[in-house]
C-alpha cells in the first residue's frame, strides 16, 4: 500500500524507535487498558477492528472466540504483533494488515466492535479516521476509545485545534479534543472511565446509533 506523504513521518517513527520504547511506555497502563476493554460486551463470533493495532498489545485481552482485524501503517509493529501471536499460539482468529486507517479497505456495516487504544492521538486526521471507523461499524456496534483526549469547551477546543495543526505531523499529539473528533457522527457515549492514575487518559465506550 502507498501512503500519503502526511504519513511518512509517522511511518518512520513507528518503524524505527517506537517499537523499542512502546513496551516500556505501555507497562504502567496495562491494568487500566485491560479494564477499559472490559467495557465492551463481546459476544462469540463478533467481528472486531483494531486500527493502529501496533505490536498487538491489546490482542491478549480479547476473547478467543471473536474475529479480529488489526491494521497499522508500520510493517515493523505488525511484524512484532504477528510474532507474538505465533509464540502465544492464539492467532487463529486474528488477521493483521498494513492499511491507512483514514481509508479503511472494508465495506460499511462490517464490524461489531472497534478498539481504538492510543490511536486517535497518533493518526494524522482523527476526525477522518474516526468517521471511517464509524462507517465500517454495524448499527449498535460498540466503539471503545482509550486515549489522552481532552474534554473542552468551545474556546479551549478551538485553541487545541490550532495547536494540533502543528503537532499532528509528529508521531503523537496530546491536545486533541474528544468532542470535536466525534462531532457529527452517529454515535452516543455510553460510559466514561478513568484510564490512568492521574486521569490524563480516559476510556470512552460509544455506540453507533444507525
Backbone as JSON Lines, residues from 0, in Angstrom:
{"i":0,"aa":"X","n":[0.84,-1.2,0.0],"ca":[0.0,0.0,0.0],"c":[0.88,1.25,0.0]}
{"i":1,"aa":"X","n":[0.52,2.23,-0.81],"ca":[1.23,3.5,-0.86],"c":[0.51,4.5,0.05]}
{"i":2,"aa":"X","n":[1.24,5.08,1.0],"ca":[0.63,6.02,1.93],"c":[0.86,7.45,1.48]}
{"i":3,"aa":"X","n":[-0.06,8.34,1.88],"ca":[0.09,9.76,1.6],"c":[1.34,10.3,2.28]}
{"i":4,"aa":"X","n":[1.87,11.39,1.77],"ca":[3.08,11.99,2.32],"c":[2.92,12.35,3.79]}
{"i":5,"aa":"X","n":[1.69,12.67,4.2],"ca":[1.46,13.06,5.58],"c":[1.8,11.95,6.57]}
{"i":6,"aa":"X","n":[1.81,10.71,6.1],"ca":[2.08,9.59,7.0],"c":[3.55,9.17,7.03]}
{"i":7,"aa":"X","n":[4.39,9.81,6.23],"ca":[5.77,9.39,6.14],"c":[6.48,9.51,7.48]}
{"i":8,"aa":"X","n":[6.32,10.66,8.16],"ca":[6.99,10.85,9.45],"c":[6.51,9.81,10.45]}
{"i":9,"aa":"X","n":[5.21,9.57,10.48],"ca":[4.66,8.59,11.41],"c":[5.17,7.18,11.07]}
{"i":10,"aa":"X","n":[5.24,6.88,9.8],"ca":[5.72,5.56,9.4],"c":[7.17,5.35,9.83]}
{"i":11,"aa":"X","n":[7.98,6.37,9.64],"ca":[9.38,6.29,10.05],"c":[9.48,6.1,11.56]}
{"i":12,"aa":"X","n":[8.68,6.86,12.31],"ca":[8.71,6.76,13.77],"c":[8.35,5.37,14.25]}
{"i":13,"aa":"X","n":[7.25,4.83,13.7],"ca":[6.75,3.54,14.17],"c":[7.48,2.36,13.55]}
{"i":14,"aa":"X","n":[8.37,2.63,12.61],"ca":[9.2,1.56,12.05],"c":[10.61,1.57,12.65]}
{"i":15,"aa":"X","n":[10.92,2.58,13.45],"ca":[12.29,2.69,13.98],"c":[12.33,2.67,15.5]}
{"i":16,"aa":"X","n":[12.19,3.84,16.14],"ca":[12.42,3.88,17.58],"c":[11.21,3.54,18.43]}
{"i":17,"aa":"X","n":[9.99,3.76,17.93],"ca":[8.8,3.5,18.74],"c":[8.69,2.03,19.17]}
{"i":18,"aa":"X","n":[8.96,1.04,18.3],"ca":[8.84,-0.34,18.74],"c":[9.69,-0.69,19.96]}
{"i":19,"aa":"X","n":[10.8,0.02,20.16],"ca":[11.67,-0.26,21.29],"c":[11.17,0.39,22.58]}
{"i":20,"aa":"X","n":[10.55,1.57,22.45],"ca":[10.08,2.28,23.64],"c":[8.65,1.93,24.01]}
{"i":21,"aa":"X","n":[7.88,1.44,23.05],"ca":[6.46,1.2,23.28],"c":[6.18,0.28,24.47]}
{"i":22,"aa":"X","n":[6.85,-0.88,24.59],"ca":[6.56,-1.75,25.73],"c":[6.78,-1.07,27.07]}
{"i":23,"aa":"X","n":[7.84,-0.27,27.17],"ca":[8.11,0.43,28.44],"c":[7.05,1.49,28.72]}
{"i":24,"aa":"X","n":[6.59,2.17,27.68],"ca":[5.57,3.21,27.85],"c":[4.23,2.6,28.26]}
{"i":25,"aa":"X","n":[3.93,1.42,27.74],"ca":[2.62,0.8,27.97],"c":[2.53,0.02,29.27]}
{"i":26,"aa":"X","n":[3.65,-0.42,29.82],"ca":[3.62,-1.27,31.01],"c":[2.84,-0.67,32.17]}
{"i":27,"aa":"X","n":[3.03,0.61,32.51],"ca":[2.26,1.17,33.64],"c":[0.75,1.26,33.38]}
{"i":28,"aa":"X","n":[0.35,1.18,32.11],"ca":[-1.07,1.32,31.75],"c":[-1.76,-0.02,31.55]}
{"i":29,"aa":"X","n":[-1.04,-1.09,31.77],"ca":[-1.56,-2.41,31.41],"c":[-2.92,-2.71,32.04]}
{"i":30,"aa":"X","n":[-3.04,-2.57,33.35],"ca":[-4.3,-2.91,34.02],"c":[-5.4,-1.93,33.65]}
{"i":31,"aa":"X","n":[-5.06,-0.66,33.46],"ca":[-6.06,0.35,33.11],"c":[-6.6,0.11,31.71]}
{"i":32,"aa":"X","n":[-5.72,-0.26,30.81],"ca":[-6.11,-0.53,29.43],"c":[-7.0,-1.77,29.37]}
{"i":33,"aa":"X","n":[-6.63,-2.78,30.14],"ca":[-7.42,-4.01,30.19],"c":[-8.82,-3.73,30.73]}
{"i":34,"aa":"X","n":[-8.92,-2.91,31.77],"ca":[-10.23,-2.55,32.33],"c":[-11.09,-1.81,31.32]}
{"i":35,"aa":"X","n":[-10.46,-0.96,30.52],"ca":[-11.22,-0.22,29.5],"c":[-11.81,-1.19,28.48]}
{"i":36,"aa":"X","n":[-11.02,-2.16,28.03],"ca":[-11.51,-3.12,27.04],"c":[-12.67,-3.93,27.61]}
{"i":37,"aa":"X","n":[-12.68,-4.15,28.91],"ca":[-13.77,-4.91,29.54],"c":[-15.11,-4.19,29.48]}
{"i":38,"aa":"X","n":[-15.11,-2.91,29.12],"ca":[-16.38,-2.21,28.97],"c":[-17.18,-2.73,27.79]}
{"i":39,"aa":"X","n":[-16.5,-3.33,26.82],"ca":[-17.19,-3.86,25.64],"c":[-17.93,-5.15,25.99]}
{"i":40,"aa":"X","n":[-19.1,-5.31,25.43],"ca":[-19.9,-6.52,25.66],"c":[-19.68,-7.49,24.51]}
{"i":41,"aa":"X","n":[-18.54,-8.18,24.52],"ca":[-18.19,-9.1,23.44],"c":[-19.12,-10.31,23.42]}
{"i":42,"aa":"X","n":[-19.41,-10.75,22.2],"ca":[-20.2,-11.96,22.0],"c":[-19.43,-12.89,21.06]}
{"i":43,"aa":"X","n":[-19.67,-14.19,21.15],"ca":[-18.97,-15.13,20.25],"c":[-19.17,-14.75,18.79]}
{"i":44,"aa":"X","n":[-18.08,-14.83,18.04],"ca":[-18.06,-14.56,16.6],"c":[-18.19,-13.08,16.25]}
{"i":45,"aa":"X","n":[-18.15,-12.19,17.25],"ca":[-18.1,-10.76,16.95],"c":[-16.91,-10.46,16.04]}
{"i":46,"aa":"X","n":[-17.11,-9.56,15.09],"ca":[-16.0,-9.07,14.29],"c":[-15.49,-7.77,14.92]}
{"i":47,"aa":"X","n":[-14.2,-7.74,15.17],"ca":[-13.57,-6.63,15.89],"c":[-12.49,-6.01,15.02]}
{"i":48,"aa":"X","n":[-12.5,-4.69,14.91],"ca":[-11.43,-3.99,14.2],"c":[-10.59,-3.21,15.2]}
{"i":49,"aa":"X","n":[-9.27,-3.3,15.03],"ca":[-8.34,-2.51,15.86],"c":[-7.45,-1.7,14.93]}
{"i":50,"aa":"X","n":[-7.83,-0.47,14.61],"ca":[-6.94,0.38,13.82],"c":[-5.78,0.85,14.7]}
{"i":51,"aa":"X","n":[-4.59,0.87,14.13],"ca":[-3.43,1.19,14.95],"c":[-3.12,0.07,15.93]}
{"i":52,"aa":"X","n":[-3.23,-1.16,15.47],"ca":[-3.02,-2.31,16.36],"c":[-1.59,-2.39,16.87]}
{"i":53,"aa":"X","n":[-0.66,-1.79,16.12],"ca":[0.72,-1.74,16.58],"c":[1.32,-3.12,16.79]}
{"i":54,"aa":"X","n":[1.95,-3.32,17.94],"ca":[2.59,-4.59,18.24],"c":[1.64,-5.6,18.86]}
{"i":55,"aa":"X","n":[0.34,-5.32,18.78],"ca":[-0.65,-6.27,19.27],"c":[-0.83,-6.28,20.77]}
{"i":56,"aa":"X","n":[-0.59,-5.13,21.38],"ca":[-0.64,-5.05,22.84],"c":[-2.01,-5.44,23.39]}
{"i":57,"aa":"X","n":[-3.09,-5.12,22.66],"ca":[-4.44,-5.38,23.16],"c":[-4.95,-6.78,22.86]}
{"i":58,"aa":"X","n":[-4.32,-7.48,21.95],"ca":[-4.86,-8.76,21.49],"c":[-5.06,-9.8,22.6]}
{"i":59,"aa":"X","n":[-4.16,-9.92,23.58],"ca":[-4.37,-10.91,24.63],"c":[-5.58,-10.62,25.52]}
{"i":60,"aa":"X","n":[-6.08,-9.39,25.49],"ca":[-7.21,-9.02,26.35],"c":[-8.56,-9.32,25.71]}
{"i":61,"aa":"X","n":[-8.56,-9.76,24.46],"ca":[-9.82,-10.02,23.77],"c":[-10.23,-11.49,23.92]}
{"i":62,"aa":"X","n":[-11.53,-11.77,23.9],"ca":[-11.99,-13.16,23.97],"c":[-11.45,-13.97,22.79]}
{"i":63,"aa":"X","n":[-11.23,-15.25,23.02],"ca":[-10.66,-16.11,21.98],"c":[-11.66,-16.42,20.87]}
{"i":64,"aa":"X","n":[-12.95,-16.17,21.12],"ca":[-13.97,-16.55,20.13],"c":[-14.45,-15.39,19.28]}
{"i":65,"aa":"X","n":[-13.71,-14.28,19.25],"ca":[-14.05,-13.19,18.34],"c":[-13.06,-13.2,17.17]}
{"i":66,"aa":"X","n":[-13.45,-12.55,16.07],"ca":[-12.61,-12.46,14.88],"c":[-12.07,-11.04,14.77]}
{"i":67,"aa":"X","n":[-10.75,-10.92,14.72],"ca":[-10.11,-9.61,14.82],"c":[-9.38,-9.26,13.54]}
{"i":68,"aa":"X","n":[-9.59,-8.0,13.08],"ca":[-8.78,-7.41,12.02],"c":[-7.96,-6.29,12.65]}
{"i":69,"aa":"X","n":[-6.66,-6.49,12.72],"ca":[-5.77,-5.46,13.23],"c":[-5.03,-4.81,12.08]}
{"i":70,"aa":"X","n":[-5.07,-3.48,12.01],"ca":[-4.41,-2.77,10.92],"c":[-3.43,-1.75,11.46]}
{"i":71,"aa":"X","n":[-2.42,-1.43,10.66],"ca":[-1.42,-0.45,11.07],"c":[-0.66,0.0,9.82]}
{"i":72,"aa":"X","n":[0.03,1.14,9.93],"ca":[0.86,1.6,8.82],"c":[2.31,1.15,8.97]}
{"i":73,"aa":"X","n":[2.63,0.52,10.09],"ca":[4.01,0.13,10.38],"c":[4.22,-1.36,10.15]}
{"i":74,"aa":"X","n":[5.05,-1.7,9.18],"ca":[5.38,-3.1,8.94],"c":[6.11,-3.7,10.13]}
{"i":75,"aa":"X","n":[6.96,-2.9,10.78],"ca":[7.72,-3.39,11.92],"c":[6.81,-3.75,13.08]}
{"i":76,"aa":"X","n":[5.87,-2.86,13.4],"ca":[4.95,-3.13,14.51],"c":[4.07,-4.34,14.21]}
{"i":77,"aa":"X","n":[3.58,-4.44,12.98],"ca":[2.77,-5.6,12.6],"c":[3.58,-6.88,12.66]}
{"i":78,"aa":"X","n":[4.86,-6.81,12.3],"ca":[5.72,-7.98,12.39],"c":[5.89,-8.45,13.83]}
{"i":79,"aa":"X","n":[6.03,-7.5,14.74],"ca":[6.13,-7.84,16.16],"c":[4.83,-8.49,16.64]}
{"i":80,"aa":"X","n":[3.69,-7.91,16.22],"ca":[2.4,-8.47,16.62],"c":[2.23,-9.89,16.1]}
{"i":81,"aa":"X","n":[2.61,-10.13,14.85],"ca":[2.48,-11.47,14.27],"c":[3.37,-12.47,14.99]}
{"i":82,"aa":"X","n":[4.58,-12.05,15.33],"ca":[5.5,-12.94,16.05],"c":[4.94,-13.3,17.42]}
{"i":83,"aa":"X","n":[4.39,-12.32,18.11],"ca":[3.81,-12.57,19.44],"c":[2.64,-13.54,19.34]}
{"i":84,"aa":"X","n":[1.83,-13.41,18.3],"ca":[0.69,-14.31,18.15],"c":[1.15,-15.74,17.87]}
{"i":85,"aa":"X","n":[2.2,-15.88,17.06],"ca":[2.72,-17.22,16.79],"c":[3.28,-17.86,18.06]}
{"i":86,"aa":"X","n":[4.0,-17.07,18.84],"ca":[4.6,-17.6,20.07],"c":[3.53,-17.96,21.1]}
{"i":87,"aa":"X","n":[2.46,-17.16,21.13],"ca":[1.38,-17.42,22.09],"c":[0.4,-18.48,21.6]}
{"i":88,"aa":"X","n":[0.45,-18.77,20.31],"ca":[-0.43,-19.79,19.75],"c":[-1.9,-19.42,19.76]}
{"i":89,"aa":"X","n":[-2.21,-18.12,19.72],"ca":[-3.61,-17.71,19.78],"c":[-3.99,-16.77,18.64]}
{"i":90,"aa":"X","n":[-3.39,-17.0,17.48],"ca":[-3.65,-16.08,16.38],"c":[-4.58,-16.61,15.31]}
{"i":91,"aa":"X","n":[-5.31,-17.68,15.6],"ca":[-6.14,-18.29,14.57],"c":[-7.21,-17.34,14.05]}
{"i":92,"aa":"X","n":[-7.79,-16.53,14.91],"ca":[-8.88,-15.64,14.51],"c":[-8.42,-14.19,14.35]}
{"i":93,"aa":"X","n":[-7.12,-14.0,14.16],"ca":[-6.57,-12.64,14.08],"c":[-5.91,-12.43,12.72]}
{"i":94,"aa":"X","n":[-6.35,-11.39,12.01],"ca":[-5.75,-11.01,10.74],"c":[-5.07,-9.66,10.9]}
{"i":95,"aa":"X","n":[-3.82,-9.57,10.5],"ca":[-3.05,-8.34,10.6],"c":[-2.74,-7.84,9.2]}
{"i":96,"aa":"X","n":[-3.03,-6.54,8.95],"ca":[-2.86,-5.99,7.61],"c":[-2.28,-4.58,7.69]}
{"i":97,"aa":"X","n":[-1.45,-4.26,6.72],"ca":[-0.97,-2.89,6.61],"c":[-2.03,-2.08,5.86]}
{"i":98,"aa":"X","n":[-2.44,-0.96,6.46],"ca":[-3.56,-0.19,5.9],"c":[-3.56,1.2,6.5]}
{"i":99,"aa":"X","n":[-4.03,2.16,5.72],"ca":[-4.22,3.53,6.2],"c":[-5.58,3.62,6.88]}
{"i":100,"aa":"X","n":[-5.58,3.95,8.17],"ca":[-6.83,3.99,8.93],"c":[-7.79,5.06,8.44]}
{"i":101,"aa":"X","n":[-7.29,6.03,7.68],"ca":[-8.16,7.06,7.14],"c":[-8.84,6.61,5.84]}
{"i":102,"aa":"X","n":[-8.46,5.42,5.34],"ca":[-9.04,4.87,4.12],"c":[-9.19,3.37,4.31]}
{"i":103,"aa":"X","n":[-10.08,2.97,5.18],"ca":[-10.23,1.56,5.52],"c":[-10.75,0.76,4.33]}
{"i":104,"aa":"X","n":[-10.11,-0.35,4.08],"ca":[-10.48,-1.2,2.95],"c":[-11.49,-2.26,3.38]}
{"i":105,"aa":"X","n":[-12.59,-1.8,3.97],"ca":[-13.67,-2.68,4.4],"c":[-15.0,-2.04,3.99]}
{"i":106,"aa":"X","n":[-15.99,-2.84,3.68],"ca":[-17.32,-2.27,3.37],"c":[-18.01,-1.75,4.62]}
{"i":107,"aa":"X","n":[-19.01,-0.93,4.43],"ca":[-19.79,-0.41,5.55],"c":[-20.49,-1.55,6.28]}
{"i":108,"aa":"X","n":[-20.76,-1.3,7.57],"ca":[-21.54,-2.24,8.39],"c":[-20.88,-3.62,8.49]}
{"i":109,"aa":"X","n":[-19.57,-3.64,8.7],"ca":[-18.83,-4.9,8.76],"c":[-18.58,-5.38,10.19]}
{"i":110,"aa":"X","n":[-18.29,-4.46,11.1],"ca":[-17.77,-4.84,12.42],"c":[-18.77,-4.61,13.55]}
{"i":111,"aa":"X","n":[-18.65,-5.45,14.57],"ca":[-19.48,-5.34,15.77],"c":[-18.81,-4.49,16.85]}
{"i":112,"aa":"X","n":[-17.48,-4.52,16.9],"ca":[-16.73,-3.8,17.92],"c":[-15.52,-3.14,17.27]}
{"i":113,"aa":"X","n":[-15.09,-2.03,17.85],"ca":[-13.85,-1.37,17.44],"c":[-13.08,-0.98,18.68]}
{"i":114,"aa":"X","n":[-11.78,-1.25,18.68],"ca":[-10.9,-0.9,19.8],"c":[-9.93,0.16,19.3]}
{"i":115,"aa":"X","n":[-10.04,1.37,19.83],"ca":[-9.18,2.49,19.45],"c":[-8.35,2.89,20.65]}
{"i":116,"aa":"X","n":[-7.28,2.15,20.88],"ca":[-6.43,2.38,22.04],"c":[-5.22,3.21,21.66]}
{"i":117,"aa":"X","n":[-5.11,4.4,22.24],"ca":[-4.0,5.31,21.99],"c":[-3.76,5.43,20.48]}
{"i":118,"aa":"X","n":[-4.85,5.63,19.77],"ca":[-4.84,5.67,18.31],"c":[-5.19,7.05,17.77]}
{"i":119,"aa":"X","n":[-6.24,7.66,18.29],"ca":[-6.72,8.93,17.75],"c":[-5.77,10.08,18.01]}
{"i":120,"aa":"X","n":[-4.84,9.91,18.94],"ca":[-3.82,10.94,19.16],"c":[-2.58,10.7,18.31]}
{"i":121,"aa":"X","n":[-2.55,9.58,17.6],"ca":[-1.4,9.27,16.74],"c":[-1.71,9.45,15.26]}
{"i":122,"aa":"X","n":[-2.95,9.17,14.87],"ca":[-3.3,9.28,13.46],"c":[-3.27,10.75,13.02]}
{"i":123,"aa":"X","n":[-2.97,10.97,11.75],"ca":[-2.83,12.34,11.24],"c":[-4.13,13.12,11.35]}
{"i":124,"aa":"X","n":[-5.23,12.56,10.87],"ca":[-6.52,13.24,10.87],"c":[-7.51,12.42,11.7]}
{"i":125,"aa":"X","n":[-7.66,12.71,12.99],"ca":[-8.51,11.89,13.84],"c":[-9.99,11.91,13.46]}
{"i":126,"aa":"X","n":[-10.47,13.05,12.97],"ca":[-11.87,13.11,12.54],"c":[-12.14,12.17,11.36]}
{"i":127,"aa":"X","n":[-11.23,12.18,10.41],"ca":[-11.39,11.33,9.23],"c":[-11.26,9.86,9.62]}
{"i":128,"aa":"X","n":[-10.29,9.55,10.46],"ca":[-10.09,8.16,10.89],"c":[-11.29,7.67,11.69]}
{"i":129,"aa":"X","n":[-11.81,8.51,12.58],"ca":[-12.97,8.09,13.38],"c":[-14.19,7.91,12.49]}
{"i":130,"aa":"X","n":[-14.37,8.79,11.51],"ca":[-15.5,8.65,10.59],"c":[-15.42,7.35,9.82]}
{"i":131,"aa":"X","n":[-14.21,6.93,9.46],"ca":[-14.03,5.66,8.77],"c":[-14.39,4.49,9.68]}
{"i":132,"aa":"X","n":[-14.01,4.58,10.94],"ca":[-14.37,3.52,11.89],"c":[-15.89,3.43,12.03]}
{"i":133,"aa":"X","n":[-16.53,4.57,12.17],"ca":[-18.0,4.59,12.29],"c":[-18.64,3.99,11.04]}
{"i":134,"aa":"X","n":[-18.09,4.31,9.88],"ca":[-18.65,3.8,8.62],"c":[-18.66,2.28,8.58]}
{"i":135,"aa":"X","n":[-17.58,1.65,9.04],"ca":[-17.49,0.19,8.93],"c":[-18.15,-0.54,10.1]}
{"i":136,"aa":"X","n":[-18.69,0.22,11.05],"ca":[-19.37,-0.41,12.18],"c":[-20.82,-0.73,11.83]}
{"i":137,"aa":"X","n":[-21.33,-1.84,12.36],"ca":[-22.74,-2.17,12.23],"c":[-23.57,-1.25,13.13]}
{"i":138,"aa":"X","n":[-24.83,-1.02,12.82],"ca":[-25.69,-0.28,13.75],"c":[-25.68,-0.95,15.13]}
{"i":139,"aa":"X","n":[-25.61,-0.13,16.17],"ca":[-25.49,-0.58,17.57],"c":[-24.13,-1.18,17.9]}
{"i":140,"aa":"X","n":[-23.19,-1.09,16.97],"ca":[-21.84,-1.56,17.25],"c":[-21.17,-0.68,18.29]}
{"i":141,"aa":"X","n":[-20.26,-1.27,19.06],"ca":[-19.58,-0.57,20.16],"c":[-18.18,-0.13,19.73]}
{"i":142,"aa":"X","n":[-17.84,1.1,20.08],"ca":[-16.53,1.66,19.79],"c":[-15.87,2.05,21.11]}
{"i":143,"aa":"X","n":[-14.76,1.42,21.43],"ca":[-14.01,1.76,22.63],"c":[-12.87,2.7,22.26]}
{"i":144,"aa":"X","n":[-12.81,3.84,22.94],"ca":[-11.7,4.77,22.78],"c":[-10.97,4.85,24.12]}
{"i":145,"aa":"X","n":[-9.67,4.53,24.09],"ca":[-8.83,4.66,25.28],"c":[-7.66,5.54,24.88]}
{"i":146,"aa":"X","n":[-7.66,6.8,25.36],"ca":[-6.69,7.75,24.83],"c":[-6.62,8.99,25.72]}
{"i":147,"aa":"X","n":[-5.57,9.79,25.5],"ca":[-5.44,11.05,26.22],"c":[-6.07,12.17,25.39]}
{"i":148,"aa":"X","n":[-7.4,12.11,25.31],"ca":[-8.19,13.13,24.63],"c":[-8.78,14.08,25.65]}
{"i":149,"aa":"X","n":[-8.92,15.33,25.27],"ca":[-9.32,16.38,26.2],"c":[-10.8,16.69,26.05]}
{"i":150,"aa":"X","n":[-11.51,16.8,27.18],"ca":[-12.88,17.31,27.17],"c":[-12.79,18.82,27.31]}
{"i":151,"aa":"X","n":[-13.36,19.56,26.37],"ca":[-13.15,21.0,26.33],"c":[-14.45,21.75,26.13]}
{"i":152,"aa":"X","n":[-14.38,23.07,26.37],"ca":[-15.47,23.94,25.92],"c":[-15.07,24.51,24.55]}
{"i":153,"aa":"X","n":[-15.93,25.32,23.97],"ca":[-15.67,25.75,22.59],"c":[-14.41,26.61,22.47]}
{"i":154,"aa":"X","n":[-14.05,27.33,23.56],"ca":[-12.89,28.2,23.47],"c":[-11.6,27.39,23.56]}
{"i":155,"aa":"X","n":[-11.49,26.53,24.56],"ca":[-10.27,25.73,24.68],"c":[-10.19,24.73,23.53]}
{"i":156,"aa":"X","n":[-11.33,24.24,23.06],"ca":[-11.32,23.33,21.93],"c":[-10.74,23.97,20.69]}
{"i":157,"aa":"X","n":[-11.1,25.22,20.44],"ca":[-10.57,25.95,19.29],"c":[-9.07,26.12,19.4]}
{"i":158,"aa":"X","n":[-8.61,26.48,20.61],"ca":[-7.17,26.65,20.84],"c":[-6.43,25.34,20.6]}
{"i":159,"aa":"X","n":[-6.97,24.25,21.14],"ca":[-6.32,22.95,20.97],"c":[-6.26,22.56,19.5]}
{"i":160,"aa":"X","n":[-7.3,22.9,18.74],"ca":[-7.32,22.55,17.32],"c":[-6.2,23.27,16.56]}
{"i":161,"aa":"X","n":[-5.98,24.55,16.89],"ca":[-4.9,25.28,16.24],"c":[-3.54,24.7,16.59]}
{"i":162,"aa":"X","n":[-3.35,24.36,17.85],"ca":[-2.07,23.78,18.29],"c":[-1.84,22.42,17.63]}
{"i":163,"aa":"X","n":[-2.92,21.67,17.49],"ca":[-2.8,20.34,16.89],"c":[-2.46,20.43,15.41]}
{"i":164,"aa":"X","n":[-2.77,21.57,14.8],"ca":[-2.41,21.77,13.4],"c":[-0.93,21.61,13.16]}
{"i":165,"aa":"X","n":[-0.12,21.86,14.19],"ca":[1.33,21.67,14.1],"c":[1.72,20.28,14.59]}
{"i":166,"aa":"X","n":[1.15,19.87,15.73],"ca":[1.59,18.62,16.37],"c":[1.16,17.38,15.6]}
{"i":167,"aa":"X","n":[0.16,17.48,14.74],"ca":[-0.33,16.28,14.05],"c":[0.7,15.69,13.09]}
{"i":168,"aa":"X","n":[1.74,16.47,12.75],"ca":[2.77,15.94,11.87],"c":[3.78,15.09,12.64]}
{"i":169,"aa":"X","n":[3.78,15.18,13.98],"ca":[4.64,14.33,14.79],"c":[3.99,12.96,14.96]}
{"i":170,"aa":"X","n":[4.67,12.07,15.68],"ca":[4.11,10.73,15.82],"c":[2.95,10.69,16.8]}
{"i":171,"aa":"X","n":[2.77,11.75,17.6],"ca":[1.68,11.74,18.57],"c":[1.33,13.17,18.98]}
{"i":172,"aa":"X","n":[0.03,13.4,19.23],"ca":[-0.45,14.69,19.74],"c":[-1.24,14.44,21.02]}
{"i":173,"aa":"X","n":[-1.04,15.27,22.03],"ca":[-1.72,15.05,23.32],"c":[-2.74,16.15,23.62]}
{"i":174,"aa":"X","n":[-3.16,16.88,22.59],"ca":[-4.04,18.02,22.84],"c":[-5.29,17.96,21.96]}
{"i":175,"aa":"X","n":[-5.75,16.78,21.65],"ca":[-6.9,16.67,20.75],"c":[-8.21,16.61,21.54]}
{"i":176,"aa":"X","n":[-9.18,17.42,21.14],"ca":[-10.47,17.45,21.85],"c":[-11.35,16.26,21.47]}
{"i":177,"aa":"X","n":[-11.78,15.51,22.45],"ca":[-12.63,14.35,22.22],"c":[-13.92,14.73,21.51]}
{"i":178,"aa":"X","n":[-14.6,15.77,22.0],"ca":[-15.91,16.14,21.45],"c":[-15.81,16.59,20.0]}
{"i":179,"aa":"X","n":[-14.69,17.21,19.64],"ca":[-14.52,17.66,18.26],"c":[-14.32,16.48,17.32]}
{"i":180,"aa":"X","n":[-13.64,15.44,17.8],"ca":[-13.37,14.27,16.97],"c":[-14.66,13.52,16.62]}
{"i":181,"aa":"X","n":[-15.56,13.4,17.6],"ca":[-16.78,12.61,17.36],"c":[-17.94,13.45,16.85]}
{"i":182,"aa":"X","n":[-17.74,14.76,16.75],"ca":[-18.83,15.66,16.35],"c":[-19.39,15.29,14.98]}
{"i":183,"aa":"X","n":[-20.72,15.23,14.88],"ca":[-21.38,14.97,13.62],"c":[-21.5,13.5,13.26]}
{"i":184,"aa":"X","n":[-20.94,12.63,14.08],"ca":[-21.02,11.2,13.8],"c":[-22.21,10.57,14.54]}
{"i":185,"aa":"X","n":[-22.82,9.53,13.97],"ca":[-23.98,8.91,14.6],"c":[-23.58,7.98,15.74]}
{"i":186,"aa":"X","n":[-23.06,8.57,16.81],"ca":[-22.63,7.79,17.97],"c":[-23.11,8.47,19.24]}
{"i":187,"aa":"X","n":[-23.26,7.68,20.29],"ca":[-23.56,8.21,21.62],"c":[-22.55,7.63,22.59]}
{"i":188,"aa":"X","n":[-22.19,8.43,23.6],"ca":[-21.27,7.96,24.63],"c":[-22.06,7.21,25.69]}
{"i":189,"aa":"X","n":[-21.73,5.94,25.9],"ca":[-22.43,5.09,26.84],"c":[-21.8,5.15,28.23]}
{"i":190,"aa":"X","n":[-20.46,5.2,28.24],"ca":[-19.76,5.14,29.52],"c":[-18.41,5.8,29.39]}
{"i":191,"aa":"X","n":[-17.93,6.39,30.47],"ca":[-16.61,7.01,30.51],"c":[-15.94,6.64,31.82]}
{"i":192,"aa":"X","n":[-14.68,6.2,31.76],"ca":[-13.95,5.83,32.97],"c":[-12.57,6.46,32.96]}
{"i":193,"aa":"X","n":[-11.98,6.5,34.13],"ca":[-10.61,6.96,34.28],"c":[-9.66,5.93,33.7]}
{"i":194,"aa":"X","n":[-8.63,6.39,32.97],"ca":[-7.75,5.45,32.27],"c":[-6.33,5.4,32.76]}
{"i":195,"aa":"X","n":[-6.0,6.19,33.76],"ca":[-4.68,6.12,34.37],"c":[-4.77,6.75,35.76]}
{"i":196,"aa":"X","n":[-3.77,6.59,36.61],"ca":[-3.87,7.1,37.99],"c":[-4.11,8.6,38.08]}
{"i":197,"aa":"X","n":[-3.64,9.36,37.1],"ca":[-3.76,10.81,37.13],"c":[-5.01,11.33,36.42]}
{"i":198,"aa":"X","n":[-5.7,10.46,35.7],"ca":[-6.87,10.9,34.96],"c":[-6.55,11.6,33.66]}
{"i":199,"aa":"X","n":[-5.29,11.49,33.21],"ca":[-4.87,12.11,31.96],"c":[-5.46,11.35,30.78]}
{"i":200,"aa":"X","n":[-5.55,10.04,30.92],"ca":[-6.14,9.19,29.89],"c":[-7.55,8.81,30.33]}
{"i":201,"aa":"X","n":[-8.47,8.73,29.37],"ca":[-9.84,8.34,29.67],"c":[-10.25,7.17,28.78]}
{"i":202,"aa":"X","n":[-11.19,6.39,29.28],"ca":[-11.78,5.33,28.47],"c":[-13.22,5.73,28.13]}
{"i":203,"aa":"X","n":[-13.58,5.71,26.85],"ca":[-14.93,6.06,26.41],"c":[-15.53,4.87,25.66]}
{"i":204,"aa":"X","n":[-16.73,4.48,26.04],"ca":[-17.45,3.47,25.28],"c":[-18.58,4.17,24.53]}
{"i":205,"aa":"X","n":[-18.59,4.04,23.21],"ca":[-19.59,4.66,22.36],"c":[-20.37,3.59,21.61]}
{"i":206,"aa":"X","n":[-21.57,3.96,21.17],"ca":[-22.38,3.05,20.37],"c":[-22.85,3.78,19.12]}
{"i":207,"aa":"X","n":[-22.76,3.09,17.98],"ca":[-23.26,3.65,16.73],"c":[-24.79,3.58,16.75]}
{"i":208,"aa":"X","n":[-25.42,4.68,16.41],"ca":[-26.88,4.75,16.56],"c":[-27.66,4.3,15.34]}
{"i":209,"aa":"X","n":[-27.04,4.29,14.17],"ca":[-27.76,3.84,12.98],"c":[-26.77,3.37,11.91]}
